[in-house]
Amino acid sequence: MKLLHIDASALGAHSVSRGLTAAVVAEFVRNHPGIEVTYRDLHATPLAPWALPAGENDPNVAEAEKVMDEFLAADVVVIGAPMYNFGISSTLKAWIDRIAVAGKTFRYTSAGPEGLAGGKRLIVASSRGGIYTAGSPAAAMDFQEPYLRAVFGFLGVTDIEFVRAEGVAMGDDHKNQAIGGAVAGIGSLLRKAA
């Protein structure tokens, strides 16, 4: 089994999503001896803005191929996705731009688009300063989870789960409860797959 671990938070050691992805990956490693983990920190090593490559020797071409190969090889993808301004970070968007490639992860057919990257399990560790889940007053401003579900669904990934810590900017007590609840749910995610 191959697991791709992606972090996209700019907050380093203060990042809630990084803590959640680390807990998810640790649980997978405990439960799946021999799992191969590939790690990519999109903040520490950001991808260049996507543009058509200048030529065959362009270093961005080689990096884009490596990013695609990591994604296609993974059985499980764990993404740390903090909510920034109601959406995802620019570094995570740049990574998605590298994996959403016609002919590689999707194609257009006479019946419409078809995802080519199915058969993967995606776990998104989401952190949010406020509360944006369905039924909350701010739910209409959630452009993070619907976007991630849409883009990965378009690529054919339908096994998508969220580990979510919401309201982490609403005081220390709320933050601790949100993180504790998210971490407590990680074990049940893995038991569900067993």
C-alpha positions as a printed Julia matrix, in Angstrom:
194×3 Matrix{Float64}:
   0.0    0.0     0.0
   1.22   3.5    -0.87
   0.15   6.64    0.98
   0.75  10.19   -0.23
   0.85  12.73    2.63
   0.33  16.37    1.59
   0.57  19.38    3.92
  -0.38  22.86    2.75
  -0.51  25.03    5.88
   1.71  28.09    6.24
   1.54  27.92   10.06
   4.31  25.38   10.68
   4.27  24.04   14.25
   1.09  26.06   14.99
  -0.87  24.33   12.23
  -3.94  22.33   13.21
  -4.2   20.62    9.8
  -0.57  19.45   10.0
  -1.25  17.88   13.39
  -4.31  16.13   12.0
  -2.54  14.77    8.91
   0.31  13.52   11.1
  -2.22  11.68   13.3
  -3.99  10.15   10.29
  -0.72   8.98    8.73
   0.54   7.61   12.08
  -2.66   5.59   12.42
  -2.24   4.18    8.91
   1.39   3.24    9.65
   0.34   1.51   12.9
  -2.42  -0.44   11.17
  -0.67  -1.27    7.9
   2.88  -2.53    8.47
   5.01  -1.98    5.39
   2.97   0.95    4.1
   5.08   3.23    1.89
   4.62   6.91    2.76
   5.6    9.77    0.44
   5.53  13.24    2.0
   5.19  16.59    0.25
   5.13  19.91    2.13
   3.6   22.41   -0.27
   4.46  25.4     1.93
   8.12  24.5     2.51
   8.61  23.61   -1.16
   5.89  25.39   -3.16
   5.26  24.5    -6.75
   5.8   27.2    -9.35
   2.61  28.76  -10.73
   1.32  26.55  -13.5
   1.85  27.67  -17.06
   2.53  25.89  -20.29
   6.1   24.58  -20.1
   8.78  26.46  -22.0
  10.31  23.29  -23.37
  11.45  19.76  -22.66
  14.32  20.91  -20.41
  12.16  23.17  -18.27
  12.61  22.05  -14.61
   8.9   22.66  -14.02
   8.12  19.8   -16.44
  10.14  17.3   -14.4
   8.56  18.48  -11.14
   5.06  18.3   -12.63
   5.74  14.72  -13.74
   6.99  13.81  -10.26
   3.88  15.31   -8.64
   1.65  13.39  -11.05
   3.55  10.12  -10.51
   3.23  10.47   -6.71
  -0.51  11.02   -6.99
  -1.16   8.22   -9.48
   0.91   5.71   -7.47
  -0.92   6.4    -4.2
  -3.63   4.1    -2.87
  -4.4    6.59   -0.09
  -3.97  10.37   -0.23
  -4.01  12.36    3.02
  -4.26  16.11    2.49
  -3.95  18.82    5.12
  -6.29  21.54    3.9
  -6.63  24.56    6.15
  -9.42  26.95    5.17
  -7.95  30.24    3.98
 -10.46  32.98    3.13
 -13.29  30.44    2.73
 -11.3   28.23    0.33
  -8.01  26.36    0.08
  -4.45  27.63    0.18
  -2.79  28.78   -3.04
  -0.11  26.11   -2.53
  -2.72  23.34   -2.47
  -4.4   24.84   -5.55
  -1.04  24.78   -7.39
  -0.67  21.07   -6.51
  -4.21  20.32   -7.72
  -3.39  22.12  -10.97
  -0.53  19.61  -11.48
  -2.73  16.54  -10.96
  -5.84  17.7   -12.83
  -4.5   16.96  -16.31
  -6.58  15.84  -19.27
  -5.49  12.44  -20.52
  -3.84  11.58  -17.19
  -6.45  11.94  -14.44
  -9.54  12.72  -16.52
 -10.68  12.74  -20.13
 -13.52  14.17  -22.12
 -15.81  11.73  -23.88
 -18.95  12.1   -25.97
 -20.89  11.31  -22.77
 -19.04  14.02  -20.81
 -15.94  14.07  -18.61
 -14.65  10.83  -17.13
 -12.33  10.59  -14.12
  -9.31   8.34  -14.58
  -7.88   8.43  -11.04
 -10.47   6.31   -9.26
  -9.74   3.53   -6.81
  -8.01   5.84   -4.36
  -9.04   6.77   -0.86
  -8.8   10.48    0.0
  -8.77  11.76    3.57
  -8.8   15.53    3.98
  -7.7   16.98    7.32
  -9.57  20.27    7.38
  -9.02  23.07    9.87
 -11.19  26.16   10.04
 -11.11  29.21   12.26
 -14.91  29.45   12.28
 -17.77  27.0    11.86
 -18.91  26.38    8.27
 -20.56  22.95    8.28
 -24.07  22.47    6.89
 -26.67  24.16    9.05
 -24.3   26.77   10.47
 -24.92  30.47    9.71
 -21.68  30.59    7.68
 -22.26  27.37    5.69
 -22.82  29.3     2.44
 -19.24  30.62    2.69
 -17.65  27.14    2.61
 -15.82  26.98   -0.7
 -13.22  24.57    0.68
 -15.01  21.23    1.13
 -17.38  21.53   -1.87
 -14.43  22.44   -4.11
 -12.3   19.52   -2.91
 -15.2   17.08   -3.31
 -15.94  18.42   -6.79
 -12.39  18.44   -8.15
 -11.44  15.01   -6.82
 -14.81  13.6    -7.89
 -14.11  14.98  -11.36
 -10.82  13.03  -11.3
 -12.72   9.86  -10.39
 -11.93   9.78   -6.67
 -15.18   9.03   -4.88
 -13.95   7.6    -1.56
 -13.52  10.99    0.15
 -13.64  11.59    3.9
 -13.04  14.67    6.01
 -11.44  14.89    9.44
 -12.51  18.35   10.5
 -11.53  20.72   13.33
 -13.79  23.77   13.19
 -13.85  26.91   15.27
 -10.15  26.72   16.12
  -9.96  30.54   16.29
 -12.91  30.78   18.7
 -10.89  30.45   21.9
  -8.58  27.88   23.43
 -11.32  25.7    24.91
 -13.18  25.46   21.62
  -9.92  24.81   19.74
  -8.93  22.0    22.1
 -12.38  20.41   21.88
 -12.39  20.67   18.07
  -8.94  19.09   17.75
  -9.78  16.4    20.3
 -12.98  15.51   18.47
 -11.19  15.34   15.12
  -8.38  13.15   16.49
 -10.9   10.87   18.21
 -12.59  10.26   14.85
  -9.39   9.17   13.12
  -9.44   5.64   14.55
 -13.0    5.1    13.35
 -11.97   6.13    9.82
  -9.43   3.35    9.73
 -11.73   0.79   11.37
 -14.33   1.6     8.7
 -11.87   0.57    5.99
 -10.92  -2.7     7.66
